[in-house]
């Protein structure tokens, strides 16, 4: 099932990023004693009591005229919309401020479960400073120290109580689950409708008109599919339409259950930096990927246009060299017939398991054609290989010295495996391990 989401919300300089870093266990967010330093929402995975979830670090909520404040407030409001639980972080040393009260009013209107974290309570003697925060109207409050890691266990225990039930309908293992991801207004909803052959989701020229992800099963040529549209939000207004970052979280949620990811690019607008960022999440998640260039009907074309656009994609998306590219128009349904056969192929490749003896034969031939590298008069020796996982395929090479496995030679082995087994559309992970590990 899709992971639940916690949003960390509060005015600037209450320690949200410090709490975020403690929860995820890494130093990812910028921590600096200056209001407004975290300008973008940050997303990461976390785990507590064997329950995995997403965490969003927001830039703060305030009504003053500090730099970036409108943007930070918008990001926080979007994060509240996306979250299953909100951690409302306040500064125990400051007491309740006007900005805290304004933030609390926003959270109360959201109707979302809220857990109050009174931060910077660094010792038991300071706990008396937390009691006034009961007046915010959220029930229990939890004293914590993000900088010292105090009190976060009780805080997360309470947050987990608000997570949705883990039970979720499952699909047959032969069903191919697709996620449609991309920037706002690249045609995600139109693509869903074209695949389904009917108007199942709202389509609008205004960026961000789809509020929720929608699971839609369908069947084509005897194959069962489930498609999830991740378009965005219905809310209009300048700050919402100008903020594209929310599409990253939508994409990440959809990736949790997808076998194949359709990464949409607007053929009219061309490739944007956000396209690469969103596609990068799919690649890092190890999902099968098909790059879909939409709105191809609206392009002025000649016999070289498709070839030139393909070359541009390969240059900009070098990390997706394995992903097939499909040009189509969801609006006119031209070239749509090409999409699902490719989706089926990459899904099969994503779950392909190669027999160990065949795998080792291919690697032996590859080594014979291009001997392993040497360093300090020591040669890399590949003793044997085995595939340890699928979706995506993962191959472990047992070697004499893993540090001798240079990136370039790993890429060479990957290319030879792709030539032999046609891993089109799927990442292929290759690890070197010492023989006795």
Secondary structure per residue as TSV (DSSP state, phi and psi in degrees):
chain	resnum	aa	ss	phi	psi
A	1	X	-	360.0	162.0
A	2	X	-	-67.2	143.5
A	3	X	-	-71.0	143.8
A	4	X	E	-69.3	167.1
A	5	X	E	-130.8	133.3
A	6	X	E	-109.3	129.5
A	7	X	E	-106.2	130.6
A	8	X	E	-97.2	116.7
A	9	X	E	-127.6	148.8
A	10	X	-	164.8	168.6
A	11	X	S	-68.1	165.5
A	12	X	T	-60.0	147.1
A	13	X	T	69.8	31.4
A	14	X	S	-103.6	-3.3
A	15	X	S	100.6	24.4
A	16	X	H	-60.6	-44.0
A	17	X	H	-66.8	-34.5
A	18	X	H	-66.0	-42.8
A	19	X	H	-63.9	-43.0
A	20	X	H	-55.9	-49.5
A	21	X	H	-62.2	-38.0
A	22	X	H	-64.9	-40.9
A	23	X	H	-67.6	-43.3
A	24	X	H	-84.7	-13.7
A	25	X	T	80.0	13.8
A	26	X	S	-136.4	158.6
A	27	X	-	-95.4	83.0
A	28	X	-	-101.4	-51.4
A	29	X	S	-71.3	148.9
A	30	X	-	-70.5	128.7
A	31	X	-	-116.1	117.0
A	32	X	-	-152.5	140.7
A	33	X	S	-80.9	63.5
A	34	X	S	-146.5	124.7
A	35	X	T	-57.1	137.6
A	36	X	T	82.1	14.5
A	37	X	-	-72.4	-28.3
A	38	X	-	-91.5	103.2
A	39	X	-	-97.3	-19.9
A	40	X	S	-120.1	150.4
A	41	X	-	-66.9	143.4
A	42	X	E	-116.7	144.2
A	43	X	E	-121.6	144.2
A	44	X	E	-160.6	165.1
A	45	X	E	-89.8	148.4
A	46	X	E	-146.3	168.1
A	47	X	E	-145.3	138.3
A	48	X	E	-146.0	127.7
A	49	X	T	52.9	44.3
A	50	X	T	64.8	16.8
A	51	X	E	-111.3	120.6
A	52	X	E	-89.2	147.2
A	53	X	E	-158.2	165.8
A	54	X	E	-91.6	148.8
A	55	X	E	-124.3	134.6
A	56	X	E	-113.2	127.7
A	57	X	E	-102.1	116.5
A	58	X	-	-95.6	171.0
A	59	X	-	-90.4	-1.7
A	60	X	-	111.3	160.3
A	61	X	-	-126.0	127.7
A	62	X	-	-157.9	163.2
A	63	X	-	-116.6	13.3
A	64	X	S	-82.7	-162.9
A	65	X	-	-115.9	29.7
A	66	X	-	-68.3	157.9
A	67	X	T	-58.9	143.2
A	68	X	T	67.8	8.3
A	69	X	H	-66.0	-42.1
A	70	X	H	-58.5	-43.9
A	71	X	H	-65.6	-43.6
A	72	X	H	-62.5	-41.6
A	73	X	H	-62.9	-42.2
A	74	X	H	-62.0	-43.3
A	75	X	H	-62.2	-41.3
A	76	X	H	-64.8	-40.8
A	77	X	H	-64.3	-40.6
A	78	X	H	-65.0	-42.4
A	79	X	H	-60.0	-39.2
A	80	X	H	-61.6	-42.9
A	81	X	H	-59.7	-37.5
A	82	X	H	-80.9	-21.4
A	83	X	-	-82.8	150.1
A	84	X	S	-86.1	-32.5
A	85	X	E	-138.9	142.5
A	86	X	E	-112.1	127.5
A	87	X	E	-93.6	112.0
A	88	X	E	-94.1	107.7
A	89	X	E	-95.5	128.5
A	90	X	E	-126.1	163.2
A	91	X	E	-98.4	110.1
A	92	X	T	-63.8	-23.6
A	93	X	T	-77.6	-25.4
A	94	X	T	-90.2	-20.2
A	95	X	-	73.4	-175.3
A	96	X	-	-76.1	126.0
A	97	X	-	-105.2	169.6
A	98	X	H	-59.3	-39.2
A	99	X	H	-65.5	-38.1
A	100	X	H	-60.2	-43.3
A	101	X	H	-65.7	-40.6
A	102	X	H	-63.2	-42.6
A	103	X	H	-63.2	-42.1
A	104	X	H	-61.1	-40.4
A	105	X	H	-62.1	-41.0
A	106	X	H	-61.6	-43.0
A	107	X	H	-69.1	-38.6
A	108	X	H	-62.5	-38.2
A	109	X	H	-68.7	-24.7
A	110	X	H	-70.9	-20.8
A	111	X	T	63.9	14.6
A	112	X	-	-88.4	151.6
A	113	X	E	-59.8	131.8
A	114	X	E	-125.6	131.9
A	115	X	E	-117.2	124.0
A	116	X	E	-90.0	124.8
A	117	X	E	-110.0	112.3
A	118	X	E	-88.0	100.9
A	119	X	E	-84.8	165.2
A	120	X	-	68.7	26.9
A	121	X	-	-93.9	88.6
A	122	X	-	-90.0	-4.2
A	123	X	S	-152.9	156.7
A	124	X	G	-56.9	-31.6
A	125	X	G	-64.4	-21.5
A	126	X	G	-88.4	-5.0
A	127	X	G	-66.1	-22.2
A	128	X	G	-64.1	-17.2
A	129	X	G	-76.9	-6.2
A	130	X	G	-91.5	-15.7
A	131	X	G	-67.3	-30.7
A	132	X	G	-64.9	-19.5
A	133	X	G	-75.3	-10.2
A	134	X	G	-61.5	-27.4
A	135	X	G	-69.6	-9.3
A	136	X	G	-69.4	-19.6
A	137	X	S	96.8	19.4
A	138	X	S	-109.8	11.8
A	139	X	S	82.2	-138.8
A	140	X	-	-60.0	146.6
A	141	X	E	-121.6	154.7
A	142	X	E	-125.1	117.8
A	143	X	E	-73.5	131.3
A	144	X	-	-140.7	161.9
A	145	X	B	-131.7	103.5
A	146	X	T	-62.7	-37.0
A	147	X	T	-70.5	-27.3
A	148	X	T	-109.2	-3.1
A	149	X	T	72.7	24.3
A	150	X	B	-90.2	135.1
A	151	X	S	82.3	-2.3
A	152	X	H	-71.6	-28.2
A	153	X	H	-61.4	-49.6
A	154	X	H	-62.4	-38.2
A	155	X	H	-61.9	-46.2
A	156	X	H	-72.1	-33.5
A	157	X	H	-55.1	-46.1
A	158	X	H	-67.1	-40.5
A	159	X	H	-62.2	-40.9
A	160	X	H	-63.1	-27.8
A	161	X	H	-63.1	-23.3
A	162	X	T	-94.6	-1.8
A	163	X	S	-67.4	147.8
A	164	X	-	-65.8	158.1
A	165	X	-	-57.5	139.1
A	166	X	S	-73.6	-16.2
A	167	X	-	-67.5	132.6
A	168	X	-	-153.3	144.0
A	169	X	-	-61.4	136.2
A	170	X	-	-105.7	153.3
A	171	X	-	-107.2	158.3
A	172	X	-	-56.8	145.7
A	173	X	T	-64.0	-20.1
A	174	X	T	-83.3	-10.2
A	175	X	-	-72.8	132.1
A	176	X	E	-92.6	119.8
A	177	X	E	-98.2	124.1
A	178	X	E	-112.7	139.9
A	179	X	E	-114.6	136.6
A	180	X	E	-105.8	115.7
A	181	X	E	-127.1	159.0
A	182	X	-	157.4	173.2
A	183	X	S	-63.5	162.7
A	184	X	T	-59.1	141.1
A	185	X	T	66.7	29.5
A	186	X	S	-94.3	-3.1
A	187	X	S	106.9	26.7
A	188	X	H	-64.0	-47.8
A	189	X	H	-65.1	-38.8
A	190	X	H	-62.8	-37.4
A	191	X	H	-65.9	-42.2
A	192	X	H	-58.9	-47.6
A	193	X	H	-61.9	-39.7
A	194	X	H	-65.6	-39.3
A	195	X	H	-67.1	-37.5
A	196	X	H	-84.3	-18.2
A	197	X	T	75.9	16.3
A	198	X	S	-156.7	165.7
A	199	X	-	-84.6	88.3
A	200	X	-	-97.2	-23.0
A	201	X	S	-129.9	155.1
A	202	X	-	-66.1	134.0
A	203	X	-	-119.4	130.1
A	204	X	-	-147.3	153.9
A	205	X	S	-75.4	-14.1
A	206	X	S	-81.5	127.0
A	207	X	S	-61.5	129.0
A	208	X	-	85.6	59.3
A	209	X	-	-109.4	-1.9
A	210	X	-	-103.6	121.3
A	211	X	-	-81.6	-46.8
A	212	X	S	-123.1	154.2
A	213	X	-	-70.3	137.9
A	214	X	E	-123.4	117.0
A	215	X	E	-79.2	123.4
A	216	X	E	-131.7	107.1
A	217	X	E	-77.2	147.4
A	218	X	E	-157.1	168.0
A	219	X	E	-129.3	140.8
A	220	X	E	-146.4	122.9
A	221	X	T	53.2	40.9
A	222	X	T	82.3	-2.1
A	223	X	E	-104.8	131.9
A	224	X	E	-87.4	136.1
A	225	X	E	-129.7	157.5
A	226	X	E	-132.0	128.7
A	227	X	E	-118.1	136.7
A	228	X	E	-116.6	120.2
A	229	X	E	-91.9	132.2
A	230	X	-	-121.8	42.1
A	231	X	-	-64.8	-46.5
A	232	X	-	150.3	-129.0
A	233	X	-	-130.4	151.4
A	234	X	-	-80.6	-22.8
A	235	X	-	-58.1	133.7
A	236	X	-	-101.2	176.9
A	237	X	S	121.1	148.7
A	238	X	H	-58.1	-46.1
A	239	X	H	-68.1	-34.4
A	240	X	H	-72.7	-43.9
A	241	X	H	-69.6	-26.5
A	242	X	H	-83.7	-13.8
A	243	X	-	-100.2	106.1
A	244	X	-	-93.4	-6.8
A	245	X	T	-63.6	-25.9
A	246	X	H	-61.8	-25.0
A	247	X	H	-64.7	-23.7
A	248	X	H	-66.0	-45.4
A	249	X	H	-64.6	-41.7
A	250	X	H	-56.8	-44.0
A	251	X	H	-62.9	-44.7
A	252	X	H	-62.2	-40.1
A	253	X	H	-63.3	-43.3
A	254	X	H	-66.6	-33.8
A	255	X	H	-64.7	-24.2
A	256	X	T	-58.0	-34.5
A	257	X	T	-115.5	4.1
A	258	X	-	-86.1	144.5
A	259	X	S	-91.1	-42.5
A	260	X	E	-125.5	136.2
A	261	X	E	-112.7	125.7
A	262	X	E	-94.7	109.1
A	263	X	E	-94.3	110.2
A	264	X	E	-89.5	138.2
A	265	X	E	-124.1	138.8
A	266	X	E	-80.9	113.3
A	267	X	T	-62.7	-31.4
A	268	X	T	-71.2	-45.1
A	269	X	T	-81.9	-22.0
A	270	X	-	82.0	-170.8
A	271	X	-	-83.8	130.0
A	272	X	-	-113.5	161.4
A	273	X	H	-59.9	-36.0
A	274	X	H	-64.8	-31.8
A	275	X	H	-58.3	-44.5
A	276	X	H	-68.6	-37.4
A	277	X	H	-64.5	-45.6
A	278	X	H	-66.7	-43.4
A	279	X	H	-62.3	-33.4
A	280	X	H	-61.5	-35.1
A	281	X	H	-64.6	-39.7
A	282	X	H	-64.8	-41.6
A	283	X	H	-63.7	-46.7
A	284	X	H	-64.5	-30.7
A	285	X	T	-76.7	-7.0
A	286	X	T	75.6	26.1
A	287	X	-	-89.7	153.0
A	288	X	E	-66.9	143.6
A	289	X	E	-134.2	136.6
A	290	X	E	-123.3	125.2
A	291	X	E	-86.3	122.9
A	292	X	E	-114.4	118.0
A	293	X	E	-94.5	109.7
A	294	X	E	-94.7	168.9
A	295	X	-	64.0	31.4
A	296	X	G	-66.4	-22.5
A	297	X	G	-67.9	-27.3
A	298	X	G	-87.4	-1.3
A	299	X	S	-85.7	142.8
A	300	X	-	-80.6	119.7
A	301	X	-	-126.8	153.5
A	302	X	-	-133.5	-169.4
A	303	X	T	-68.8	-12.1
A	304	X	T	-105.6	-6.8
A	305	X	H	-61.4	-47.2
A	306	X	H	-64.5	-41.9
A	307	X	H	-63.4	-41.0
A	308	X	H	-68.7	-38.8
A	309	X	H	-67.5	-39.4
A	310	X	H	-60.5	-44.9
A	311	X	H	-62.0	-39.3
A	312	X	H	-63.6	-42.1
A	313	X	H	-61.4	-44.6
A	314	X	H	-63.3	-33.7
A	315	X	H	-72.0	-41.3
A	316	X	H	-81.0	-29.9
A	317	X	T	-114.6	57.1
A	318	X	G	-61.7	-29.0
A	319	X	G	-74.0	-9.2
A	320	X	G	-113.0	36.8
A	321	X	T	-60.7	-23.5
A	322	X	T	-82.8	-12.2
A	323	X	S	-83.8	127.8
A	324	X	E	-69.7	155.7
A	325	X	E	-117.2	131.2
A	326	X	E	-121.6	126.6
A	327	X	E	-100.6	130.1
A	328	X	-	-158.3	175.3
A	329	X	-	-128.4	109.7
A	330	X	T	-65.9	-30.3
A	331	X	T	-69.2	-47.8
A	332	X	T	-95.0	-8.5
A	333	X	-	68.6	14.0
A	334	X	T	-70.5	136.1
A	335	X	T	67.0	8.3
A	336	X	T	-63.7	-29.7
A	337	X	H	-62.7	-18.0
A	338	X	H	-80.5	-17.1
A	339	X	H	-75.1	-56.0
A	340	X	H	-63.8	-37.4
A	341	X	H	-58.8	-37.3
A	342	X	H	-70.6	-39.7
A	343	X	H	-58.1	-44.7
A	344	X	H	-63.3	-41.3
A	345	X	H	-63.7	-47.6
A	346	X	H	-69.2	-29.8
A	347	X	H	-65.1	-41.6
A	348	X	H	-64.7	-41.7
A	349	X	H	-65.0	-35.0
A	350	X	H	-62.3	-31.2
A	351	X	T	-106.7	15.2
A	352	X	-	-73.4	132.5
A	353	X	-	-116.6	124.9
A	354	X	-	-97.9	130.6
A	355	X	-	-57.2	142.2
A	356	X	H	-59.7	-40.8
A	357	X	H	-66.8	-37.7
A	358	X	H	-67.8	-42.3
A	359	X	H	-58.4	-45.8
A	360	X	H	-68.6	-31.9
A	361	X	H	-63.0	-43.9
A	362	X	H	-64.9	-42.9
A	363	X	H	-67.5	-38.2
A	364	X	H	-61.7	-42.0
A	365	X	H	-64.3	-39.7
A	366	X	H	-63.2	-41.8
A	367	X	H	-67.3	-36.4
A	368	X	H	-64.9	-37.0
A	369	X	H	-75.2	-35.0
A	370	X	S	-141.2	94.6
A	371	X	-	-56.0	152.0
A	372	X	-	-63.8	154.2
A	373	X	-	-73.8	159.8
A	374	X	E	-119.8	154.2
A	375	X	E	-150.0	127.5
A	376	X	T	54.0	45.5
A	377	X	T	63.1	20.0
A	378	X	E	-119.7	127.1
A	379	X	E	-99.4	138.4
A	380	X	-	-64.5	131.8
A	381	X	-	-122.8	120.4
A	382	X	E	-93.3	110.7
A	383	X	E	-77.9	-48.4
A	384	X	E	-166.1	169.8
A	385	X	E	-134.7	153.0
A	386	X	E	-149.7	147.3
A	387	X	E	-90.2	124.3
A	388	X	E	-106.2	-8.7
A	389	X	E	-159.9	162.9
A	390	X	T	-124.8	170.5
A	391	X	T	53.4	60.2
A	392	X	T	-89.8	166.3
A	393	X	E	-62.8	134.1
A	394	X	E	-125.7	124.5
A	395	X	E	-115.5	132.0
A	396	X	E	-109.0	126.3
A	397	X	E	-100.8	121.0
A	398	X	E	-91.1	119.9
A	399	X	E	-130.1	170.9
A	400	X	S	-74.7	-41.3
A	401	X	-	-140.4	102.7
A	402	X	G	-56.7	-31.8
A	403	X	G	-68.0	-14.6
A	404	X	G	-80.7	-9.9
A	405	X	-	-79.7	92.4
A	406	X	-	-71.0	155.8
A	407	X	H	-56.6	-41.8
A	408	X	H	-64.9	-36.8
A	409	X	H	-75.8	-34.0
A	410	X	H	-61.1	-42.3
A	411	X	H	-64.2	-38.1
A	412	X	H	-61.1	-46.4
A	413	X	H	-61.3	-42.3
A	414	X	H	-59.4	-44.9
A	415	X	H	-61.7	-40.0
A	416	X	H	-66.9	-37.8
A	417	X	H	-66.9	-38.5
A	418	X	H	-66.1	-38.6
A	419	X	H	-62.7	-39.2
A	420	X	H	-79.3	-35.8
A	421	X	H	-119.7	4.7
A	422	X	-	55.1	56.9
A	423	X	-	-80.7	42.4
A	424	X	T	-63.1	134.3
A	425	X	T	89.0	-8.4
A	426	X	S	-122.9	140.9
A	427	X	-	-61.2	153.2
A	428	X	E	-132.0	114.1
A	429	X	E	-98.4	129.8
A	430	X	E	-125.7	125.2
A	431	X	E	-121.0	143.0
A	432	X	E	-102.9	128.7
A	433	X	E	-128.4	148.7
A	434	X	E	-65.8	145.4
A	435	X	T	-52.2	-40.9
A	436	X	T	-89.1	0.0
A	437	X	-	-73.2	360.0
